[in-house]
Amino acid sequence: FLASPIIIGLKSKHHYLEDDVVYERHEIPVISPQTLCDIIVNNMHPEILAKRGGYYVKINGSLLKQLREQKNLSLKELADLSHVSRETIYKYEQGNSQTYPETAIMLEEVLNKPITLSLNLLESEQKNTLDTTIQEPMELIKLGYEIKSSNKTPFDAVSIRPEDTKEV
């Protein structure tokens, strides 16, 4: 399949989905129809990721470090100006952390440049999204089914019997 699933919807269990926000459910992105339209038609990708615990943005760590060094700020000085710890700034620069949008805004105000990354849902993080590391169901294999496992879907595998693929 070499594809990644995405859910387009209007509301979650209790609330309408906000535009320009990517929600995550079982590691599957969920977006509103307007967000899909913005991605496809306008090439505008959202920056905000909503998951348990709130809203988050990804920081461009190398750009953050470059801008900090251009302004001759130490990790501690930038941390003090943006009301986070020195370790947190270091994690952002290493690309190991997401942050709250409010923190990113503070950093952008100090550095006078945008530092958040867009979430491009149309690009796969992996070249091959099929994962063959799950334990193969031997019962299906014995019945002649070919098994392709998957790790970013609500199901574990896709299968087809070899005789179903014969041309007519």
Backbone as ProteinMPNN parsed JSONL, in Angstrom:
{"seq_chain_A": "FLASPIIIGLKSKHHYLEDDVVYERHEIPVISPQTLCDIIVNNMHPEILAKRGGYYVKINGSLLKQLREQKNLSLKELADLSHVSRETIYKYEQGNSQTYPETAIMLEEVLNKPITLSLNLLESEQKNTLDTTIQEPMELIKLGYEIKSSNKTPFDAVSIRPEDTKEV", "coords_chain_A": {"N_chain_A": [[0.821, -1.191, 0.0], [1.935, 1.258, 0.795], [1.098, 3.73, 1.908], [-0.249, 6.27, 4.062], [-2.671, 6.43, 6.601], [-5.35, 8.821, 6.999], [-7.721, 10.726, 8.728], [-10.656, 12.418, 7.949], [-12.84, 14.645, 9.321], [-15.725, 16.114, 11.007], [-16.255, 16.495, 13.714], [-15.144, 15.629, 17.027], [-15.7, 13.335, 19.697], [-16.994, 15.078, 21.468], [-16.648, 17.743, 20.607], [-16.473, 20.16, 17.905], [-14.075, 19.891, 15.281], [-11.251, 21.958, 15.107], [-10.182, 24.238, 12.585], [-7.073, 24.135, 10.791], [-5.662, 22.638, 12.618], [-4.087, 19.675, 13.641], [-5.306, 16.747, 14.772], [-4.704, 13.889, 16.829], [-5.265, 10.47, 16.811], [-4.795, 7.397, 18.033], [-2.279, 7.488, 16.821], [-2.958, 8.274, 14.272], [-3.487, 10.86, 12.008], [-6.03, 13.356, 12.301], [-8.163, 15.557, 10.699], [-10.011, 18.561, 9.862], [-12.434, 19.101, 7.193], [-11.969, 21.647, 6.024], [-9.299, 22.122, 6.701], [-8.084, 20.095, 5.223], [-8.705, 21.044, 2.656], [-7.232, 23.454, 2.685], [-4.658, 22.367, 2.746], [-4.497, 20.849, 0.336], [-5.438, 22.591, -1.773], [-4.418, 25.201, -1.246], [-1.839, 24.759, -0.403], [-1.16, 25.131, 2.262], [0.011, 24.173, 5.233], [-0.889, 22.877, 8.421], [0.301, 23.942, 11.683], [-0.193, 23.312, 14.276], [-0.549, 20.74, 16.619], [-2.855, 18.694, 18.1], [-3.172, 16.799, 20.909], [-3.445, 14.395, 23.582], [-3.238, 16.238, 26.518], [-3.071, 18.723, 25.444], [-2.423, 21.451, 23.126], [0.21, 21.494, 20.729], [3.312, 22.53, 19.187], [5.851, 21.991, 16.723], [9.282, 22.672, 16.957], [11.735, 24.206, 14.942], [14.694, 23.121, 15.421], [17.413, 23.505, 14.569], [17.255, 26.005, 13.322], [16.43, 27.548, 15.497], [18.723, 27.395, 17.138], [20.603, 28.627, 15.443], [19.504, 31.252, 15.206], [19.591, 32.028, 17.894], [22.363, 32.038, 18.365], [23.115, 34.017, 16.526], [22.08, 36.25, 17.76], [23.74, 36.378, 19.858], [23.086, 35.092, 22.265], [23.126, 33.152, 25.194], [22.241, 29.742, 26.095], [21.008, 29.869, 28.596], [20.341, 32.61, 28.798], [18.463, 32.93, 26.695], [16.586, 31.118, 27.614], [15.765, 32.338, 30.022], [14.579, 34.667, 28.996], [12.434, 33.58, 27.643], [11.033, 32.215, 29.527], [11.459, 29.484, 30.194], [13.349, 26.486, 30.973], [16.976, 26.149, 30.781], [17.708, 23.615, 29.927], [15.422, 22.896, 28.532], [15.483, 24.643, 26.306], [17.8, 23.62, 25.147], [16.9, 21.027, 24.478], [14.943, 21.709, 22.575], [16.6, 22.765, 20.582], [17.984, 20.487, 19.843], [16.056, 19.134, 18.558], [14.375, 17.425, 19.877], [11.954, 17.835, 21.104], [8.586, 18.951, 21.58], [6.556, 21.866, 21.925], [4.401, 24.084, 23.783], [2.152, 26.243, 22.031], [2.18, 28.878, 23.069], [4.697, 29.124, 24.278], [6.337, 28.875, 22.031], [5.579, 31.207, 20.703], [6.596, 33.15, 22.461], [9.352, 32.617, 22.177], [9.646, 33.238, 19.466], [9.064, 35.962, 19.52], [11.241, 36.946, 20.981], [13.342, 36.252, 19.266], [12.596, 37.381, 16.889], [11.719, 36.034, 14.577], [9.889, 33.473, 12.809], [9.799, 30.159, 14.126], [8.582, 27.734, 14.118], [7.584, 24.521, 12.826], [5.832, 23.352, 9.969], [3.242, 20.881, 9.696], [3.396, 18.452, 7.53], [1.171, 16.485, 6.227], [1.028, 15.017, 3.958], [3.438, 13.952, 3.33], [5.295, 11.086, 3.939], [6.826, 9.895, 6.901], [8.376, 7.701, 6.821], [9.932, 5.677, 4.351], [8.857, 3.209, 3.673], [5.897, 2.193, 4.787], [4.923, -0.206, 5.584], [5.193, -2.671, 8.011], [7.044, -5.355, 8.971], [7.513, -6.553, 11.386], [5.717, -7.609, 13.233], [4.34, -10.524, 14.799], [3.73, -13.094, 12.612], [0.538, -14.334, 11.589], [0.271, -17.572, 11.747], [-1.779, -19.378, 11.159], [-3.258, -18.219, 9.061], [-1.309, -18.076, 7.087], [-0.813, -20.786, 6.646], [-3.191, -21.406, 5.401], [-2.776, -20.357, 2.957], [-2.7, -17.598, 2.627], [-1.199, -14.455, 1.841], [0.594, -12.279, 3.885], [0.731, -8.911, 4.849], [2.004, -6.782, 7.099], [1.092, -3.938, 9.167], [1.797, -0.817, 10.752], [0.765, 1.724, 11.337], [-1.976, 1.905, 11.337], [-5.451, 1.205, 12.122], [-5.627, -1.515, 12.066], [-3.835, -4.662, 12.12], [-2.763, -6.081, 9.976], [-2.817, -6.791, 6.397], [-4.234, -8.999, 4.111], [-4.177, -11.374, 1.387], [-5.388, -13.997, -0.633], [-3.37, -16.009, -2.701], [-4.647, -17.108, -5.024], [-6.653, -15.268, -5.485], [-5.481, -13.224, -6.854], [-5.046, -13.878, -9.446], [-5.156, -13.235, -12.942], [-8.077, -12.691, -14.96]], "CA_chain_A": [[0.0, 0.0, 0.0], [2.838, 2.393, 0.911], [0.289, 4.919, 2.157], [-0.525, 6.534, 5.472], [-4.082, 6.796, 6.771], [-5.71, 10.128, 7.541], [-9.165, 10.79, 8.954], [-11.254, 13.729, 7.725], [-14.097, 14.642, 10.062], [-16.256, 17.4, 11.456], [-16.19, 16.653, 15.161], [-14.719, 14.515, 17.865], [-16.806, 12.843, 20.503], [-17.722, 16.146, 22.149], [-16.429, 19.08, 20.064], [-16.137, 20.299, 16.494], [-12.642, 19.996, 15.025], [-10.817, 23.293, 14.715], [-9.426, 24.306, 11.342], [-5.624, 24.35, 10.905], [-5.152, 21.857, 13.739], [-4.029, 18.243, 13.387], [-5.601, 15.951, 15.957], [-4.096, 12.57, 16.714], [-6.024, 9.402, 17.451], [-4.066, 6.149, 17.786], [-1.198, 7.865, 15.909], [-3.505, 8.585, 12.955], [-3.901, 12.259, 11.99], [-7.439, 13.66, 12.068], [-8.286, 16.977, 10.369], [-11.315, 19.006, 9.36], [-12.456, 19.262, 5.733], [-11.347, 22.922, 5.643], [-7.851, 21.938, 6.799], [-7.703, 19.322, 4.034], [-8.781, 21.967, 1.52], [-6.073, 24.348, 2.773], [-3.461, 21.601, 2.398], [-4.511, 20.445, -1.075], [-5.651, 23.701, -2.707], [-3.594, 26.383, -0.948], [-0.515, 24.328, 0.055], [-0.955, 25.675, 3.603], [0.021, 23.055, 6.169], [-1.07, 23.325, 9.808], [1.455, 23.873, 12.582], [-0.619, 22.929, 15.629], [-0.895, 19.335, 16.828], [-3.657, 18.513, 19.318], [-3.201, 15.438, 21.439], [-3.699, 14.424, 25.028], [-2.398, 17.198, 27.213], [-3.221, 20.062, 24.895], [-1.956, 21.796, 21.792], [1.665, 21.536, 20.645], [3.941, 22.86, 17.911], [7.219, 21.494, 16.593], [10.26, 23.743, 16.813], [12.873, 23.964, 14.061], [15.809, 23.211, 16.364], [18.627, 24.088, 13.988], [16.989, 27.428, 13.133], [16.436, 28.146, 16.829], [20.127, 27.528, 17.559], [21.223, 29.621, 14.57], [19.018, 32.578, 15.591], [20.108, 32.316, 19.243], [23.774, 32.377, 18.235], [23.192, 35.306, 15.822], [21.775, 37.3, 18.735], [24.738, 36.233, 20.933], [22.412, 34.704, 23.504], [23.433, 31.816, 25.707], [21.049, 28.938, 26.352], [20.362, 30.39, 29.805], [19.746, 33.92, 28.52], [17.237, 32.715, 25.922], [15.636, 30.439, 28.503], [15.213, 33.343, 30.941], [13.709, 35.568, 28.24], [11.231, 32.878, 27.186], [10.412, 31.615, 30.713], [11.629, 28.039, 30.242], [14.672, 26.155, 31.503], [18.085, 26.011, 29.833], [17.601, 22.261, 29.383], [14.331, 22.89, 27.565], [16.006, 25.268, 25.078], [18.734, 22.651, 24.569], [16.076, 19.983, 23.843], [14.358, 22.279, 21.353], [17.663, 22.874, 19.574], [18.34, 19.141, 19.399], [14.918, 18.596, 17.828], [13.807, 16.335, 20.664], [10.818, 18.221, 21.922], [7.519, 19.824, 21.109], [6.251, 22.838, 22.96], [3.112, 24.745, 23.707], [2.199, 27.393, 21.12], [2.517, 30.103, 23.805], [6.153, 29.142, 24.44], [6.901, 29.161, 20.707], [5.34, 32.629, 20.434], [7.578, 33.908, 23.248], [10.652, 32.452, 21.527], [9.619, 33.982, 18.205], [9.133, 37.388, 19.841], [12.621, 37.241, 21.376], [14.232, 36.064, 18.117], [12.027, 38.135, 15.765], [11.566, 35.16, 13.403], [9.124, 32.251, 13.068], [10.668, 28.99, 14.323], [7.79, 26.505, 14.156], [7.556, 23.706, 11.617], [4.522, 22.908, 9.503], [3.02, 19.436, 9.714], [3.015, 18.044, 6.186], [0.541, 15.174, 6.338], [1.118, 14.326, 2.674], [4.739, 13.311, 3.246], [5.476, 10.003, 4.895], [8.078, 9.949, 7.643], [9.117, 6.502, 6.464], [9.814, 5.322, 2.938], [7.996, 2.045, 3.576], [5.081, 2.196, 5.996], [4.58, -1.562, 5.984], [6.093, -3.136, 9.055], [6.983, -6.815, 9.01], [8.048, -7.02, 12.647], [4.738, -8.279, 14.08], [4.334, -11.975, 14.661], [2.825, -13.446, 11.525], [-0.491, -15.305, 11.968], [0.61, -18.814, 11.047], [-2.992, -20.04, 10.672], [-3.594, -17.655, 7.76], [-0.25, -18.46, 6.152], [-1.061, -22.191, 6.303], [-4.343, -21.442, 4.503], [-2.357, -19.83, 1.67], [-2.789, -16.146, 2.558], [0.012, -13.651, 1.939], [0.355, -11.318, 4.949], [1.503, -7.671, 4.905], [1.658, -6.143, 8.367], [1.034, -2.485, 9.139], [1.929, -0.308, 12.113], [0.133, 3.03, 11.543], [-3.378, 1.761, 10.966], [-6.196, 0.579, 13.21], [-5.569, -2.963, 11.909], [-2.463, -5.136, 12.203], [-2.249, -6.667, 8.745], [-3.653, -6.935, 5.224], [-3.871, -10.274, 3.496], [-4.869, -11.761, 0.17], [-5.041, -15.351, -1.057], [-2.701, -15.95, -4.009], [-5.553, -17.396, -6.14], [-7.483, -14.099, -5.734], [-4.736, -12.258, -7.642], [-4.898, -14.351, -10.822], [-5.895, -12.46, -13.952], [-9.185, -13.407, -15.574]], "C_chain_A": [[0.868, 1.259, 0.0], [2.082, 3.713, 1.038], [0.109, 5.084, 3.659], [-1.981, 6.952, 5.61], [-4.233, 8.206, 7.319], [-7.237, 10.137, 7.668], [-9.616, 12.234, 8.753], [-12.61, 13.712, 8.423], [-14.511, 16.035, 10.482], [-16.13, 17.599, 12.96], [-15.637, 15.41, 15.829], [-15.935, 14.069, 18.667], [-17.662, 13.986, 21.071], [-17.655, 17.511, 21.461], [-16.188, 19.041, 18.558], [-14.628, 20.438, 16.36], [-12.317, 21.421, 14.574], [-10.047, 23.209, 13.405], [-7.959, 24.589, 11.662], [-5.025, 23.691, 12.143], [-5.17, 20.393, 13.321], [-4.262, 17.539, 14.717], [-4.973, 14.582, 15.75], [-4.924, 11.57, 17.485], [-5.361, 8.091, 17.069], [-2.98, 6.359, 16.725], [-1.666, 8.084, 14.472], [-3.951, 10.046, 12.974], [-5.377, 12.407, 11.629], [-7.527, 15.164, 11.817], [-9.698, 17.28, 9.881], [-11.269, 19.093, 7.838], [-11.796, 20.565, 5.262], [-9.825, 22.828, 5.712], [-7.339, 21.131, 5.613], [-7.701, 20.212, 2.8], [-7.574, 22.913, 1.521], [-4.785, 23.633, 2.367], [-3.405, 21.352, 0.898], [-4.535, 21.652, -2.013], [-4.639, 24.831, -2.492], [-2.17, 26.059, -0.518], [-0.149, 24.976, 1.394], [-1.097, 24.531, 4.604], [-0.107, 23.568, 7.599], [0.213, 23.178, 10.611], [1.089, 23.317, 13.945], [-1.071, 21.476, 15.647], [-1.645, 19.24, 18.148], [-3.607, 17.049, 19.703], [-3.41, 15.529, 22.935], [-2.719, 15.37, 25.696], [-2.457, 18.59, 26.615], [-2.746, 20.207, 23.472], [-0.436, 21.933, 21.82], [2.089, 22.006, 19.259], [5.34, 22.257, 17.916], [8.131, 22.677, 16.308], [11.336, 23.307, 15.824], [14.125, 24.201, 14.894], [17.051, 23.859, 15.793], [18.444, 25.584, 13.746], [17.007, 28.152, 14.473], [17.873, 28.393, 17.291], [20.827, 28.619, 16.743], [20.805, 31.039, 14.976], [19.533, 32.986, 16.967], [21.561, 32.764, 19.158], [23.964, 33.711, 17.512], [22.944, 36.471, 16.774], [22.734, 37.25, 19.925], [24.09, 35.955, 22.285], [22.885, 33.325, 23.933], [22.127, 31.043, 25.864], [20.277, 29.513, 27.534], [19.685, 31.728, 29.543], [18.451, 33.781, 27.724], [16.166, 32.043, 26.779], [14.976, 31.434, 29.453], [14.235, 34.271, 30.222], [12.401, 34.907, 27.82], [10.55, 32.079, 28.302], [10.38, 30.084, 30.679], [13.028, 27.759, 30.783], [15.714, 26.075, 30.388], [18.041, 24.649, 29.166], [16.502, 22.166, 28.316], [14.781, 23.507, 26.246], [16.955, 24.305, 24.379], [17.962, 21.538, 23.855], [15.439, 20.481, 22.559], [15.399, 22.323, 20.243], [18.086, 21.518, 19.03], [17.209, 18.474, 18.618], [14.198, 17.491, 18.565], [12.535, 16.695, 21.405], [9.814, 19.065, 21.151], [7.226, 20.788, 22.243], [4.837, 23.368, 22.786], [3.224, 25.933, 22.752], [2.595, 28.694, 21.817], [4.028, 30.235, 23.999], [6.826, 29.471, 23.119], [6.725, 30.635, 20.357], [6.337, 33.491, 21.194], [8.964, 33.83, 22.607], [10.718, 33.264, 20.227], [9.68, 35.49, 18.44], [10.554, 37.794, 20.227], [13.545, 37.218, 20.16], [13.784, 36.826, 16.867], [11.931, 37.324, 14.478], [10.668, 33.99, 13.775], [10.057, 31.043, 13.165], [9.889, 27.678, 14.353], [7.798, 25.815, 12.803], [6.118, 23.357, 11.26], [4.448, 21.397, 9.546], [2.521, 19.026, 8.333], [2.483, 16.618, 6.238], [0.642, 14.366, 5.051], [2.468, 13.646, 2.472], [4.85, 12.255, 4.328], [6.813, 10.168, 5.604], [8.967, 8.772, 7.301], [8.912, 6.233, 4.988], [8.842, 4.163, 2.754], [7.189, 1.945, 4.859], [4.622, 0.796, 6.404], [5.626, -2.077, 6.95], [5.961, -4.644, 9.167], [7.482, -7.366, 10.336], [7.018, -7.702, 13.54], [4.806, -9.778, 13.835], [3.287, -12.354, 13.612], [1.803, -14.487, 11.985], [-0.316, -16.591, 11.143], [-0.62, -19.525, 10.492], [-3.357, -19.546, 9.278], [-2.557, -18.036, 6.698], [-0.446, -19.908, 5.697], [-2.236, -22.338, 5.344], [-4.014, -20.838, 3.131], [-2.464, -18.318, 1.528], [-1.399, -15.516, 2.621], [-0.291, -12.531, 2.923], [1.296, -10.123, 4.803], [1.081, -6.958, 6.177], [1.737, -4.631, 8.233], [1.104, -1.958, 10.559], [1.269, 1.046, 12.347], [-1.321, 3.004, 11.109], [-4.126, 1.117, 12.129], [-6.28, -0.935, 13.075], [-4.109, -3.379, 11.842], [-1.899, -5.626, 10.881], [-3.297, -6.642, 7.641], [-3.245, -8.248, 4.585], [-4.709, -10.51, 2.24], [-4.436, -13.183, -0.162], [-4.408, -15.255, -2.441], [-3.651, -16.217, -5.17], [-6.478, -16.22, -6.444], [-6.78, -13.077, -6.63], [-4.551, -12.684, -9.081], [-5.731, -13.526, -11.776], [-6.958, -13.318, -14.584], [-9.09, -13.348, -17.072]], "O_chain_A": [[0.572, 2.218, -0.713], [2.395, 4.689, 0.356], [0.297, 4.139, 4.426], [-2.472, 7.75, 4.812], [-3.355, 8.715, 8.015], [-7.944, 9.614, 6.807], [-9.03, 13.159, 9.315], [-13.44, 12.848, 8.139], [-13.763, 17.002, 10.337], [-15.925, 18.716, 13.433], [-15.659, 14.308, 15.28], [-17.069, 14.405, 18.327], [-18.886, 13.881, 21.147], [-18.514, 18.359, 21.704], [-15.757, 18.027, 18.01], [-13.975, 21.03, 17.218], [-13.031, 22.004, 13.759], [-9.346, 22.231, 13.147], [-7.644, 25.207, 12.68], [-3.999, 24.139, 12.654], [-6.138, 19.92, 12.725], [-3.503, 17.719, 15.668], [-4.737, 14.169, 14.615], [-5.248, 11.777, 18.655], [-5.366, 7.714, 15.897], [-2.787, 5.52, 15.845], [-0.849, 8.08, 13.551], [-4.712, 10.442, 13.857], [-5.903, 11.691, 10.777], [-7.032, 15.959, 12.616], [-10.467, 16.382, 9.538], [-10.188, 19.154, 7.254], [-11.139, 20.585, 4.222], [-9.134, 23.398, 4.868], [-6.285, 21.44, 5.058], [-6.782, 20.136, 1.985], [-6.966, 23.146, 0.477], [-3.922, 24.225, 1.718], [-2.385, 21.613, 0.26], [-3.736, 21.724, -2.947], [-4.073, 25.353, -3.453], [-1.371, 26.968, -0.291], [1.008, 25.324, 1.634], [-2.186, 23.992, 4.798], [0.497, 24.581, 7.952], [1.095, 22.393, 10.263], [1.967, 22.892, 14.696], [-1.863, 21.04, 14.811], [-1.137, 19.654, 19.19], [-3.959, 16.171, 18.914], [-3.538, 16.621, 23.487], [-1.513, 15.303, 25.458], [-1.951, 19.541, 27.21], [-2.671, 19.241, 22.713], [0.138, 22.419, 22.794], [1.337, 21.899, 18.291], [5.935, 22.041, 18.972], [7.798, 23.565, 15.523], [11.796, 22.165, 15.867], [14.567, 25.339, 15.056], [17.682, 24.679, 16.459], [19.383, 26.355, 13.944], [17.543, 29.256, 14.572], [18.196, 29.476, 17.777], [21.559, 29.438, 17.297], [21.651, 31.928, 15.079], [19.872, 34.148, 17.187], [21.954, 33.743, 19.793], [24.879, 34.463, 17.847], [23.524, 37.546, 16.617], [22.562, 37.994, 20.891], [24.491, 36.507, 23.309], [23.024, 32.429, 23.1], [21.041, 31.618, 25.778], [19.052, 29.631, 27.49], [18.572, 31.96, 30.015], [17.455, 34.433, 28.037], [14.983, 32.367, 26.675], [13.765, 31.38, 29.667], [13.189, 34.621, 30.768], [11.382, 35.579, 27.658], [9.595, 31.347, 28.044], [9.396, 29.468, 31.085], [13.801, 28.686, 31.022], [15.377, 25.951, 29.211], [18.306, 24.535, 27.969], [16.643, 21.447, 27.326], [14.497, 22.96, 25.18], [16.924, 24.183, 23.154], [18.329, 21.147, 22.747], [15.396, 19.758, 21.563], [15.114, 21.963, 19.1], [18.503, 21.415, 17.877], [17.381, 17.381, 18.079], [13.482, 16.7, 17.951], [12.081, 15.929, 22.255], [10.153, 19.783, 20.21], [7.607, 20.548, 23.389], [4.178, 23.127, 21.776], [4.279, 26.563, 22.672], [3.274, 29.528, 21.219], [4.575, 31.333, 23.897], [7.775, 30.254, 23.08], [7.623, 31.246, 19.778], [6.869, 34.456, 20.644], [9.665, 34.836, 22.501], [11.732, 33.898, 19.935], [10.28, 36.217, 17.648], [11.02, 38.867, 19.841], [14.43, 38.064, 20.036], [14.529, 36.901, 15.89], [12.054, 37.887, 13.39], [10.672, 33.551, 14.925], [10.996, 30.916, 12.379], [10.473, 26.62, 14.589], [7.995, 26.45, 11.767], [5.293, 23.1, 12.136], [5.466, 20.712, 9.446], [1.353, 19.233, 8.006], [3.255, 15.66, 6.287], [0.374, 13.165, 5.05], [2.628, 12.851, 1.546], [4.536, 12.505, 5.491], [7.812, 10.535, 4.985], [10.183, 8.84, 7.473], [7.851, 6.524, 4.435], [8.085, 4.138, 1.783], [7.745, 1.641, 5.914], [4.001, 0.63, 7.453], [6.824, -1.925, 6.713], [4.872, -5.153, 9.432], [7.843, -8.54, 10.409], [7.403, -8.326, 14.529], [5.274, -10.232, 12.79], [2.118, -11.983, 13.716], [2.16, -15.426, 12.697], [-0.718, -16.657, 9.981], [-0.53, -20.203, 9.469], [-3.721, -20.339, 8.409], [-2.906, -18.288, 5.545], [-0.272, -20.225, 4.521], [-2.28, -23.285, 4.559], [-4.868, -20.809, 2.246], [-2.332, -17.798, 0.42], [-0.53, -15.982, 3.359], [-1.335, -11.888, 2.811], [2.506, -10.292, 4.652], [-0.079, -6.571, 6.316], [2.364, -4.106, 7.312], [0.546, -2.562, 11.475], [1.22, 1.486, 13.496], [-1.83, 3.987, 10.571], [-3.505, 0.545, 13.024], [-6.939, -1.583, 13.888], [-3.239, -2.561, 11.544], [-0.685, -5.594, 10.677], [-4.492, -6.495, 7.897], [-2.061, -8.577, 4.522], [-5.782, -9.935, 2.059], [-3.269, -13.539, 0.003], [-4.879, -14.481, -3.274], [-3.486, -15.607, -6.226], [-7.041, -16.157, -7.537], [-7.426, -12.151, -7.119], [-3.962, -11.945, -9.87], [-6.866, -13.16, -11.471], [-6.783, -14.527, -14.735], [-9.944, -13.9, -17.767]]}, "name": "protein", "num_of_chains": 1, "seq": "FLASPIIIGLKSKHHYLEDDVVYERHEIPVISPQTLCDIIVNNMHPEILAKRGGYYVKINGSLLKQLREQKNLSLKELADLSHVSRETIYKYEQGNSQTYPETAIMLEEVLNKPITLSLNLLESEQKNTLDTTIQEPMELIKLGYEIKSSNKTPFDAVSIRPEDTKEV"}
